[in-house]
Amino acid sequence: MDTVRLTVGQAIVRFLANQYVERDGREHRFIAGVWGIFGHGNVAGLGQALEELGDAEDMPYFRPQNEQAQVHLAAAFARHSNRLRTYACTSSVGPGAMNMITGAAGASINRIPVLLLPSDYFANRTPDPVLQQVEHPIERDVSANDAFRPVSRYFDRVSRPEQLLGSLPEAFRVLTDPADTGAVTISLPEDVQSEAFDWPERFFDRRVWRVRRPQPEPADLAEAVRLIGAAKAPLIVVGGGAIYSEATEELAAFATRFGIPVVETQAGKGALSWDHPMNAGPAGTNGGVAANRLAREADVVIGVGTRMGDFVTASRTTFQNQDATFIGINVRPTDAHKLRALPIVADAREAICALEVKLAATGYQGTARPYRDRVAELKRTWDDIVTGLRGRDDAPGDLGQAEVIGIVNDAVGGHATVVCAAGGLPGDLLRLWRAEDPKAYHVEYGFSCMGYEIVAGLGVRLADPDREVVVMVGDGSYLMMNSEIVTAVAEGLKLTIVVLDNHGFQCILALQRLVGVPDFGNELRFRDPSRNRLTGPYVPVDFRAHAEAMGALALQANTRDELREALATARTADRITVIAVPTDPEKRVPGFESWWDVPVAAASEQASVRDARSAYDRKRREQRIDIQ
């Protein structure tokens, strides 16, 4: 057997460079590069390997400003690439590794592949405890990296070089499996990274991982055809799986042919263009009147690539028809079975195509004319509401969030990618942003992680260099993680960031009021020492000056015309542009016949809390505990 002597770090770099994926005859490298911040845990291991072999193996290295950010970037890159490419991320031992855990959780929750290579304590335990090592009092083999276990789809600690021979192939099996994918963590003790081993040459052979498209079971398909054929008010709920499967054209054709309306989730928005006749808009807590009314009455609900999170189901109040049945189309069995659904464990595109063929073979003509007319009428109503909210410009004072969304969307069009993650913006974007293609909307709402937004914009830009990218972020998220603006400057990545400055966590302030609690702790205000409360004036933050100091082209837009002018400037700029826009926190987008279960204090001396609790108890009676 031919062997080659390499360190563990060098072997990892060489292995990563030779892993490819293939789907539908299209083949390409799976790991596009490595992001990392070096410390004593990895500078002599993976760091040395990347410096020596990176160019030869065409494995580029990128340096972020924060370890959490690099994982978000890898996830955004992978999502925009339909999970067919991703990055690896390396960190040093201790706090550097721990910084990646939040990103790992987000990737696993959203079913997005990322490869994490955190450093760990010495496997030989001679320098014990090493700098930044956590000492467990009764389990000597536990390290801080064990915290990755619950947020990873695969975890391994490699304490001997030869363990990589089994660990790395298994890691890639998980990363490239659409049902199992998520964060994959291989914990690398810092001494092991630098150890040498005689590796079998064939370990580094070019390997192609075929991304499978599971076919639906005939019996399940037949039952779904029977249910849909008998339905009077069927409804499709589209999730991100439909986009990752590249099933959007098939979905549009299916919905049009059979007259079945489609309602959107955060991950599924864009699967159908906003103006498609069968796109009824978003459903659930952040839904609109068309989708929520159709969902309330639906007798058959077909979930396509969605995990049916509580914002879609409005905490089990969206679907009120007591006789409704559910069909779950998903590659992941746990998602396909949710809401007591008939599970069709299959690729979304393959399942939709098979359903269309089988339904047509039965002579099914689709839904009746009165139902189609009702869908069209509700869509017109909803489109008019959205137009009114986006164009609302008669109120004095700062711009409202809805107006900013409308102005930005009109400026960049329906094919530019908008990126967001947390606060009130995701709900307003879901309702108001008019996306015209499957990659025009990128909102991370499985984990809704503050700080994701800016760095995710970089990930989308790297995945699709010719696409215009606009990040919409609140001041709260901006203050949490803005450092990757420096990375964008260093890498020459052009995108536009619109910072909506509404003086704090206004989304949670609105929720606080909804549950009866007086304003407390959410706004960015000076402390009033006489009351020990944050009730003083707003803290003035010059976001324009801050972004400019990091190398961005920074603009201030206080009016509608200034915002339009700034967006036009950004489109012709040669670098990242940040536009600071003061917004009025009280110009809020209303809810549309929806709810979200946020428990209200069951005992309080405050009348507002008691009233909110009474309303909460009434609403809970609408929850469908029969669908689990």
C-alpha positions as CSV (number, residue, x, y, z in Angstrom):
1,M,0.0,0.0,0.0
2,D,1.4,3.4,-1.0
3,T,1.5,5.9,1.8
4,V,2.4,9.6,2.2
5,R,3.7,11.2,5.4
6,L,1.7,14.3,6.4
7,T,0.6,16.0,9.6
8,V,-3.0,15.7,10.6
9,G,-3.5,19.3,9.6
10,Q,-1.9,18.7,6.2
11,A,-4.0,15.6,5.7
12,I,-7.2,17.5,6.5
13,V,-6.4,20.2,3.9
14,R,-5.6,17.6,1.2
15,F,-8.7,15.6,2.0
16,L,-11.0,18.6,1.9
17,A,-9.6,19.6,-1.5
18,N,-10.6,16.3,-3.1
19,Q,-14.3,16.1,-1.9
20,Y,-16.9,16.8,-4.6
21,V,-20.7,16.7,-4.9
22,E,-22.9,15.8,-7.8
23,R,-26.6,16.3,-8.3
24,D,-28.5,16.0,-11.6
25,G,-25.2,15.6,-13.5
26,R,-23.6,18.8,-12.1
27,E,-20.4,18.2,-10.2
28,H,-18.2,20.6,-8.3
29,R,-15.9,21.0,-5.2
30,F,-17.9,20.9,-2.0
31,I,-15.6,22.8,0.3
32,A,-14.9,26.2,-1.2
33,G,-12.3,27.3,1.3
34,V,-11.4,27.6,5.0
35,W,-12.3,30.5,7.3
36,G,-10.4,30.8,10.5
37,I,-8.8,32.8,13.3
38,F,-5.5,31.4,14.5
39,G,-4.3,31.0,18.1
40,H,-2.0,28.7,19.9
41,G,-4.4,25.8,19.3
42,N,-4.3,25.8,15.5
43,V,-1.6,28.1,14.2
44,A,1.0,25.3,14.1
45,G,-1.5,22.7,13.0
46,L,-4.1,23.6,10.5
47,G,-2.6,27.1,10.2
48,Q,0.8,25.6,9.0
49,A,-1.0,23.2,6.7
50,L,-3.1,25.9,5.0
51,E,0.0,28.1,4.5
52,E,2.1,25.3,3.0
53,L,-0.6,23.4,1.0
54,G,-3.4,25.9,0.5
55,D,-2.2,27.2,-2.9
56,A,-1.2,23.8,-4.2
57,E,-4.5,22.3,-3.3
58,D,-6.6,25.3,-4.3
59,M,-7.9,25.6,-0.8
60,P,-8.1,29.4,-0.1
61,Y,-8.0,30.7,3.4
62,F,-10.1,33.7,4.7
63,R,-9.7,35.6,7.9
64,P,-12.8,36.9,9.6
65,Q,-13.0,39.2,12.7
66,N,-15.1,36.8,14.8
67,E,-15.4,33.0,15.0
68,Q,-19.2,33.1,15.3
69,A,-19.4,35.3,12.2
70,Q,-17.4,32.8,10.1
71,V,-19.9,30.0,10.8
72,H,-22.8,32.3,9.9
73,L,-21.0,33.2,6.6
74,A,-20.4,29.5,5.8
75,A,-24.1,28.8,6.5
76,A,-25.3,31.7,4.3
77,F,-23.0,30.6,1.5
78,A,-24.3,27.0,1.7
79,R,-27.9,28.1,1.8
80,H,-27.5,30.3,-1.2
81,S,-25.8,27.4,-2.9
82,N,-28.7,25.1,-2.2
83,R,-26.6,23.2,0.2
84,L,-24.3,21.9,-2.5
85,R,-21.2,23.9,-1.3
86,T,-20.0,25.2,2.0
87,Y,-16.9,26.4,3.9
88,A,-14.8,24.8,6.6
89,C,-14.2,26.9,9.8
90,T,-11.2,26.5,12.1
91,S,-10.6,28.1,15.5
92,S,-8.2,27.9,18.3
93,V,-8.9,26.2,21.6
94,G,-11.2,27.7,24.3
95,P,-13.0,30.9,23.6
96,G,-12.4,30.8,19.9
97,A,-14.0,27.4,19.7
98,M,-16.9,28.5,22.0
99,N,-17.6,31.4,19.7
100,M,-18.6,29.0,17.0
101,I,-21.3,27.2,19.0
102,T,-24.0,29.8,18.2
103,G,-23.4,29.5,14.5
104,A,-23.4,25.7,14.8
105,A,-26.8,25.8,16.4
106,G,-28.2,28.0,13.6
107,A,-26.8,25.8,10.9
108,S,-28.2,22.6,12.4
109,I,-31.7,24.1,13.1
110,N,-31.9,25.4,9.5
111,R,-30.5,22.1,8.1
112,I,-27.5,23.8,6.5
113,P,-24.1,22.1,6.1
114,V,-21.1,23.7,7.7
115,L,-17.8,21.9,8.7
116,L,-16.3,23.1,12.0
117,L,-12.7,22.2,13.1
118,P,-12.3,23.7,16.6
119,S,-9.0,23.1,18.4
120,D,-9.0,21.2,21.7
121,Y,-6.8,20.4,24.7
122,F,-3.7,18.3,24.4
123,A,-4.6,14.6,23.7
124,N,-1.4,13.6,25.5
125,R,-2.4,15.7,28.6
126,T,1.2,16.5,29.4
127,P,0.5,20.3,29.6
128,D,-2.5,19.8,31.8
129,P,-4.3,22.2,32.1
130,V,-3.3,23.9,29.0
131,L,-4.1,27.6,28.5
132,Q,-7.9,28.1,28.1
133,Q,-8.7,24.5,29.0
134,V,-11.9,23.8,31.0
135,E,-11.2,21.3,33.8
136,H,-14.2,19.1,34.7
137,P,-14.0,17.8,38.3
138,I,-15.0,14.2,37.6
139,E,-14.7,13.7,33.8
140,R,-11.1,14.2,32.7
141,D,-11.9,13.6,29.0
142,V,-14.5,16.4,28.9
143,S,-13.6,19.7,27.3
144,A,-15.4,22.9,26.4
145,N,-15.8,21.5,22.9
146,D,-18.3,18.9,24.3
147,A,-20.7,21.8,24.2
148,F,-20.8,21.3,20.4
149,R,-22.5,17.9,20.8
150,P,-26.1,19.0,21.1
151,V,-25.9,21.5,18.3
152,S,-24.0,19.3,15.8
153,R,-25.5,16.7,13.5
154,Y,-22.2,14.8,13.8
155,F,-19.4,15.2,16.4
156,D,-16.1,13.5,16.9
157,R,-12.9,14.2,18.9
158,V,-9.9,12.9,17.0
159,S,-7.2,11.9,19.6
160,R,-5.1,9.8,17.2
161,P,-4.2,10.6,13.6
162,E,-5.5,7.4,12.2
163,Q,-9.0,8.1,13.6
164,L,-9.4,10.6,10.7
165,L,-9.5,7.7,8.3
166,G,-13.0,6.9,9.5
167,S,-14.1,10.3,10.9
168,L,-13.7,12.5,7.8
169,P,-15.6,10.3,5.4
170,E,-18.5,10.0,7.9
171,A,-18.4,13.8,8.3
172,F,-18.9,14.2,4.6
173,R,-21.6,11.6,4.4
174,V,-23.6,13.7,6.9
175,L,-22.7,17.1,5.3
176,T,-24.0,15.9,1.9
177,D,-27.0,14.0,3.0
178,P,-30.1,16.3,2.6
179,A,-31.9,14.6,5.5
180,D,-29.0,14.5,8.0
181,T,-27.1,17.7,7.2
182,G,-26.3,20.5,9.6
183,A,-23.2,21.5,11.6
184,V,-20.5,18.8,11.6
185,T,-17.8,19.2,14.2
186,I,-14.5,17.4,14.3
187,S,-12.7,18.5,17.5
188,L,-8.9,18.5,17.0
189,P,-6.5,18.5,20.0
190,E,-3.7,20.9,19.3
191,D,-0.9,18.4,19.6
192,V,-2.7,15.9,17.3
193,Q,-3.0,18.6,14.6
194,S,0.8,18.7,14.3
195,E,1.5,14.9,14.6
196,A,2.7,13.1,11.4
197,F,1.3,9.8,10.1
198,D,1.8,7.6,7.1
199,W,-1.5,8.0,5.3
200,P,-2.8,5.6,2.6
201,E,-2.5,7.5,-0.7
202,R,-6.0,6.3,-1.7
203,F,-7.5,8.3,1.3
204,F,-6.8,11.4,-0.8
205,D,-8.4,10.1,-4.0
206,R,-11.0,12.4,-5.6
207,R,-14.3,11.4,-4.2
208,V,-17.7,12.4,-5.5
209,W,-20.7,12.4,-3.1
210,R,-23.9,12.1,-4.9
211,V,-26.7,14.2,-3.3
212,R,-29.6,11.8,-3.4
213,R,-33.1,12.6,-4.5
214,P,-35.3,10.0,-2.6
215,Q,-38.4,8.9,-4.5
216,P,-41.8,8.8,-2.8
217,E,-43.2,5.4,-1.7
218,P,-46.0,4.3,-4.0
219,A,-48.4,3.6,-1.2
220,D,-47.9,7.0,0.4
221,L,-48.2,8.7,-3.0
222,A,-51.5,6.9,-3.7
223,E,-52.9,8.0,-0.4
224,A,-51.9,11.6,-1.0
225,V,-53.5,11.5,-4.4
226,R,-56.7,10.3,-2.8
227,L,-56.7,13.0,-0.1
228,I,-56.0,15.8,-2.6
229,G,-58.5,14.5,-5.1
230,A,-61.3,14.6,-2.4
231,A,-60.3,18.1,-1.1
232,K,-62.5,21.1,-1.6
233,A,-60.0,23.7,-0.1
234,P,-56.4,22.3,-0.4
235,L,-53.4,24.4,0.5
236,I,-49.7,24.1,-0.1
237,V,-47.2,25.4,2.6
238,V,-43.8,25.9,1.0
239,G,-40.6,25.7,3.0
240,G,-36.9,26.0,2.2
241,G,-36.7,22.4,1.2
242,A,-38.5,23.2,-2.1
243,I,-35.8,25.8,-2.9
244,Y,-32.9,23.6,-1.9
245,S,-34.3,20.8,-4.1
246,E,-34.7,23.3,-7.0
247,A,-38.3,22.3,-7.2
248,T,-39.7,25.8,-7.7
249,E,-40.6,25.5,-11.3
250,E,-42.4,22.2,-10.7
251,L,-44.2,23.7,-7.7
252,A,-45.4,26.7,-9.8
253,A,-46.6,24.4,-12.6
254,F,-48.4,22.1,-10.1
255,A,-50.1,24.9,-8.3
256,T,-51.3,26.5,-11.5
257,R,-52.5,23.3,-13.1
258,F,-54.6,22.2,-10.2
259,G,-55.6,25.6,-8.7
260,I,-54.0,25.0,-5.3
261,P,-52.9,28.1,-3.5
262,V,-49.3,28.3,-2.1
263,V,-48.6,30.1,1.2
264,E,-45.1,31.0,2.3
265,T,-42.8,30.4,5.2
266,Q,-39.6,32.4,5.9
267,A,-37.4,29.8,4.3
268,G,-39.8,29.2,1.4
269,K,-40.5,32.8,0.4
270,G,-39.4,33.3,-3.2
271,A,-40.3,29.8,-4.3
272,L,-43.0,31.5,-6.3
273,S,-42.7,35.0,-7.4
274,W,-44.8,37.4,-5.4
275,D,-47.1,38.1,-8.3
276,H,-47.8,34.5,-9.2
277,P,-51.6,34.0,-9.3
278,M,-51.4,31.1,-6.8
279,N,-49.0,32.8,-4.3
280,A,-51.3,33.8,-1.4
281,G,-48.4,35.3,0.6
282,P,-47.1,34.4,4.1
283,A,-49.0,32.3,6.6
284,G,-48.9,32.2,10.4
285,T,-47.8,34.6,13.0
286,N,-46.2,36.9,10.5
287,G,-48.7,36.1,7.8
288,G,-51.2,38.1,5.8
289,V,-54.9,38.1,5.5
290,A,-55.0,35.9,2.3
291,A,-52.8,33.1,3.5
292,N,-54.2,33.1,7.1
293,R,-57.8,32.9,5.9
294,L,-57.1,30.2,3.4
295,A,-55.1,28.3,6.1
296,R,-57.9,28.6,8.6
297,E,-60.4,26.9,6.2
298,A,-58.1,24.4,4.5
299,D,-59.2,20.8,4.5
300,V,-55.9,19.3,3.1
301,V,-52.6,21.0,3.9
302,I,-49.6,19.9,1.9
303,G,-46.3,20.9,3.5
304,V,-43.4,20.9,1.0
305,G,-40.0,21.1,2.5
306,T,-41.1,22.8,5.7
307,R,-40.5,21.8,9.3
308,M,-43.7,23.5,10.4
309,G,-42.2,25.8,13.1
310,D,-44.4,27.7,15.4
311,F,-44.4,30.9,13.4
312,V,-46.0,29.0,10.5
313,T,-48.5,27.3,12.6
314,A,-49.1,30.4,14.8
315,S,-48.5,28.2,17.8
316,R,-51.0,25.6,16.5
317,T,-53.7,28.2,15.7
318,T,-53.2,28.7,11.9
319,F,-55.2,25.6,10.8
320,Q,-58.6,25.7,12.4
321,N,-60.6,23.2,10.2
322,Q,-61.1,20.4,12.6
323,D,-61.3,17.9,9.8
324,A,-58.2,19.0,8.1
325,T,-55.6,16.4,7.1
326,F,-51.9,17.0,6.5
327,I,-49.4,15.7,4.0
328,G,-45.8,16.2,4.7
329,I,-43.3,16.1,1.8
330,N,-39.8,16.2,3.2
331,V,-36.5,14.3,2.9
332,R,-36.3,14.2,6.7
333,P,-38.7,11.8,8.3
334,T,-39.1,13.8,11.5
335,D,-40.3,16.8,9.5
336,A,-42.5,14.7,7.2
337,H,-44.4,13.3,10.2
338,K,-45.2,16.6,11.9
339,L,-48.8,17.5,12.6
340,R,-49.8,13.9,12.3
341,A,-49.2,14.2,8.6
342,L,-49.3,11.5,5.9
343,P,-45.5,11.3,5.5
344,I,-44.0,11.4,2.0
345,V,-40.3,10.9,2.7
346,A,-38.9,12.1,-0.6
347,D,-37.1,14.8,-2.4
348,A,-39.5,17.8,-2.9
349,R,-39.0,18.0,-6.7
350,E,-39.4,14.3,-7.2
351,A,-42.5,14.1,-5.0
352,I,-44.2,17.1,-6.7
353,C,-43.6,15.6,-10.2
354,A,-44.9,12.2,-9.1
355,L,-48.0,13.7,-7.5
356,E,-48.7,15.7,-10.7
357,V,-48.5,12.6,-12.8
358,K,-50.6,10.5,-10.5
359,L,-53.3,13.2,-10.0
360,A,-53.5,13.7,-13.8
361,A,-53.9,10.0,-14.3
362,T,-57.0,9.9,-12.1
363,G,-58.6,12.6,-14.2
364,Y,-58.3,15.2,-11.5
365,Q,-59.0,18.7,-12.9
366,G,-58.1,20.6,-9.8
367,T,-60.1,22.8,-7.4
368,A,-63.5,24.1,-8.3
369,R,-64.0,27.6,-9.8
370,P,-65.5,29.2,-6.7
371,Y,-62.4,28.2,-4.7
372,R,-60.1,29.6,-7.3
373,D,-62.1,32.8,-7.4
374,R,-61.8,33.1,-3.6
375,V,-58.1,32.7,-3.8
376,A,-57.8,35.4,-6.5
377,E,-60.0,37.8,-4.5
378,L,-58.0,37.3,-1.3
379,K,-54.7,37.7,-3.2
380,R,-55.9,41.0,-4.7
381,T,-56.9,42.2,-1.2
382,W,-53.6,41.3,0.3
383,D,-51.6,42.8,-2.6
384,D,-53.4,46.1,-2.1
385,I,-52.7,46.0,1.7
386,V,-49.0,45.4,1.0
387,T,-48.9,48.2,-1.6
388,G,-50.5,50.6,0.9
389,L,-48.1,49.7,3.7
390,R,-45.0,50.0,1.6
391,G,-46.2,53.4,0.2
392,R,-47.4,54.9,3.4
393,D,-45.7,58.3,3.4
394,D,-48.3,60.7,4.8
395,A,-47.3,60.5,8.5
396,P,-44.9,63.2,9.8
397,G,-41.5,62.4,11.4
398,D,-39.0,59.7,10.6
399,L,-39.6,57.0,8.1
400,G,-41.5,53.9,9.1
401,Q,-40.0,50.5,8.7
402,A,-42.6,49.5,6.1
403,E,-41.7,52.6,4.0
404,V,-38.0,51.8,4.1
405,I,-38.7,48.2,2.9
406,G,-40.8,49.5,0.0
407,I,-38.2,52.1,-1.0
408,V,-35.3,49.6,-0.8
409,N,-37.2,46.9,-2.7
410,D,-38.3,49.3,-5.4
411,A,-34.6,50.5,-5.8
412,V,-33.0,47.1,-6.0
413,G,-35.8,45.1,-7.7
414,G,-37.2,41.7,-7.1
415,H,-34.1,39.7,-8.1
416,A,-31.6,41.2,-5.7
417,T,-31.1,39.2,-2.5
418,V,-32.3,40.8,0.7
419,V,-30.7,39.4,3.9
420,C,-32.0,39.6,7.4
421,A,-32.4,37.5,10.6
422,A,-33.8,39.1,13.7
423,G,-36.0,41.7,15.3
424,G,-39.2,43.1,13.7
425,L,-37.6,43.2,10.3
426,P,-38.1,39.5,9.4
427,G,-41.8,39.6,9.9
428,D,-42.2,42.9,8.0
429,L,-40.0,41.6,5.2
430,L,-42.0,38.4,5.0
431,R,-45.1,40.4,4.4
432,L,-43.8,43.3,2.4
433,W,-40.7,42.3,0.4
434,R,-41.7,41.4,-3.2
435,A,-39.3,38.6,-4.3
436,E,-39.3,37.5,-7.9
437,D,-36.9,34.5,-7.8
438,P,-36.0,31.8,-5.3
439,K,-32.7,33.5,-4.3
440,A,-34.2,37.0,-3.8
441,Y,-35.0,36.4,-0.1
442,H,-32.6,35.2,2.5
443,V,-33.9,35.5,6.1
444,E,-32.5,33.2,8.8
445,Y,-35.5,32.6,11.0
446,G,-35.0,29.0,12.3
447,F,-32.6,30.4,14.9
448,S,-33.3,34.1,14.2
449,C,-29.8,34.9,15.3
450,M,-28.9,38.6,15.9
451,G,-25.6,39.3,14.3
452,Y,-26.2,36.9,11.3
453,E,-27.2,39.6,8.9
454,I,-24.1,41.5,7.8
455,V,-21.8,38.4,7.6
456,A,-24.5,36.5,5.8
457,G,-24.5,39.2,3.2
458,L,-20.9,38.4,2.6
459,G,-21.7,34.7,2.3
460,V,-24.3,35.3,-0.3
461,R,-22.0,37.6,-2.2
462,L,-19.3,35.0,-2.3
463,A,-21.7,32.3,-3.4
464,D,-23.2,34.5,-6.2
465,P,-20.7,37.3,-7.1
466,D,-22.9,38.7,-9.9
467,R,-26.0,39.1,-7.7
468,E,-26.9,42.4,-6.0
469,V,-27.1,41.9,-2.2
470,V,-28.8,44.2,0.3
471,V,-28.6,43.6,4.0
472,M,-31.4,45.1,6.1
473,V,-30.5,45.2,9.8
474,G,-31.8,46.9,12.9
475,D,-29.5,48.9,15.1
476,G,-29.6,46.2,17.8
477,S,-28.2,43.5,15.5
478,Y,-25.8,45.9,14.0
479,L,-24.2,46.7,17.4
480,M,-23.9,43.0,18.2
481,M,-21.8,42.1,15.1
482,N,-20.7,44.8,12.7
483,S,-17.0,43.8,12.6
484,E,-17.3,41.9,9.4
485,I,-17.6,45.2,7.5
486,V,-13.9,45.2,7.9
487,T,-13.8,41.7,6.3
488,A,-15.8,42.9,3.4
489,V,-13.4,45.8,2.9
490,A,-10.4,43.5,3.0
491,E,-11.9,41.0,0.6
492,G,-13.3,43.6,-1.8
493,L,-16.9,42.4,-1.4
494,K,-19.5,44.8,-2.6
495,L,-22.9,44.9,-1.0
496,T,-25.3,47.4,0.6
497,I,-26.2,47.5,4.3
498,V,-29.3,49.5,5.4
499,V,-29.2,50.1,9.1
500,L,-32.6,51.0,10.5
501,D,-32.0,53.0,13.6
502,N,-35.0,52.8,15.9
503,H,-33.1,53.2,19.2
504,G,-33.0,49.6,20.5
505,F,-34.9,46.4,20.6
506,Q,-38.3,47.8,19.4
507,C,-39.6,44.4,18.3
508,I,-39.3,43.1,21.9
509,L,-40.7,46.4,23.3
510,A,-43.8,45.8,21.3
511,L,-44.0,42.2,22.5
512,Q,-43.5,43.5,26.1
513,R,-46.4,45.8,25.8
514,L,-48.5,43.0,24.3
515,V,-48.0,40.9,27.4
516,G,-48.9,43.8,29.6
517,V,-45.5,44.7,30.9
518,P,-44.6,48.5,31.0
519,D,-41.7,49.6,28.9
520,F,-38.6,48.2,30.5
521,G,-35.0,47.5,29.4
522,N,-35.4,47.3,25.6
523,E,-34.6,50.8,24.3
524,L,-31.1,52.3,23.9
525,R,-31.5,55.0,26.5
526,F,-29.4,56.6,29.2
527,R,-30.0,55.3,32.7
528,D,-32.1,57.5,34.9
529,P,-30.2,57.2,38.3
530,S,-33.2,58.4,40.2
531,R,-35.3,55.4,39.1
532,N,-32.5,52.9,38.1
533,R,-34.2,52.5,34.8
534,L,-33.3,53.1,31.2
535,T,-35.7,56.0,30.8
536,G,-33.4,58.8,29.9
537,P,-32.8,60.3,26.4
538,Y,-31.8,58.0,23.6
539,V,-28.1,57.2,23.4
540,P,-26.9,59.0,20.2
541,V,-25.0,56.5,18.0
542,D,-23.5,57.8,14.7
543,F,-23.8,54.7,12.6
544,R,-22.6,56.5,9.5
545,A,-19.4,57.6,11.1
546,H,-18.9,54.2,12.7
547,A,-19.2,52.4,9.4
548,E,-17.0,54.9,7.7
549,A,-14.3,54.3,10.3
550,M,-14.2,50.6,9.3
551,G,-13.6,51.5,5.6
552,A,-17.1,51.4,4.2
553,L,-18.7,54.0,2.0
554,A,-21.1,55.4,4.6
555,L,-24.2,57.5,3.9
556,Q,-26.9,59.1,6.1
557,A,-30.5,59.1,4.8
558,N,-33.1,60.9,6.9
559,T,-35.8,61.3,4.3
560,R,-37.4,59.3,1.5
561,D,-35.5,61.2,-1.2
562,E,-32.2,60.9,0.6
563,L,-32.7,57.1,0.9
564,R,-33.5,56.8,-2.8
565,E,-30.4,58.8,-3.6
566,A,-28.2,56.8,-1.2
567,L,-29.4,53.5,-2.7
568,A,-28.6,54.8,-6.2
569,T,-25.1,55.8,-5.0
570,A,-24.6,52.4,-3.4
571,R,-25.4,50.6,-6.7
572,T,-22.6,52.3,-8.5
573,A,-20.1,52.2,-5.6
574,D,-17.0,50.1,-5.8
575,R,-17.2,48.8,-2.3
576,I,-19.4,47.9,0.6
577,T,-21.9,50.7,1.4
578,V,-23.7,51.3,4.7
579,I,-26.8,53.6,4.8
580,A,-28.0,54.7,8.2
581,V,-31.7,55.4,8.2
582,P,-33.5,56.8,11.4
583,T,-36.9,55.1,11.7
584,D,-39.9,55.8,13.8
585,P,-40.4,52.9,16.3
586,E,-44.1,53.6,16.6
587,K,-44.9,53.2,12.9
588,R,-45.4,49.5,13.2
589,V,-46.9,47.0,10.7
590,P,-50.1,45.5,12.3
591,G,-50.8,41.8,12.7
592,F,-53.2,40.1,10.4
593,E,-55.5,37.6,12.1
594,S,-52.6,35.8,13.7
595,W,-51.1,34.9,17.1
596,W,-47.9,33.7,18.8
597,D,-47.8,31.8,22.1
598,V,-45.7,34.0,24.5
599,P,-46.8,33.0,28.0
600,V,-48.1,35.9,30.1
601,A,-47.4,36.1,33.9
602,A,-50.2,34.2,35.6
603,A,-50.1,36.4,38.7
604,S,-49.4,40.1,39.0
605,E,-50.4,43.2,40.8
606,Q,-50.4,45.1,37.5
607,A,-53.8,45.4,35.9
608,S,-52.2,45.5,32.4
609,V,-50.6,42.1,33.0
610,R,-53.8,40.6,34.4
611,D,-55.7,41.8,31.3
612,A,-53.1,40.4,29.0
613,R,-53.3,37.1,30.8
614,S,-57.0,36.9,30.3
615,A,-56.6,37.5,26.6
616,Y,-53.8,34.9,26.5
617,D,-56.0,32.3,28.1
618,R,-58.8,32.9,25.6
619,K,-56.5,32.6,22.7
620,R,-54.9,29.4,24.0
621,R,-58.3,27.7,23.6
622,E,-57.9,27.9,19.8
623,Q,-54.7,25.8,19.9
624,R,-54.9,22.5,18.1
625,I,-53.5,20.0,20.6
626,D,-54.9,17.2,18.5
627,I,-52.2,17.7,15.8
628,Q,-48.8,16.8,17.3
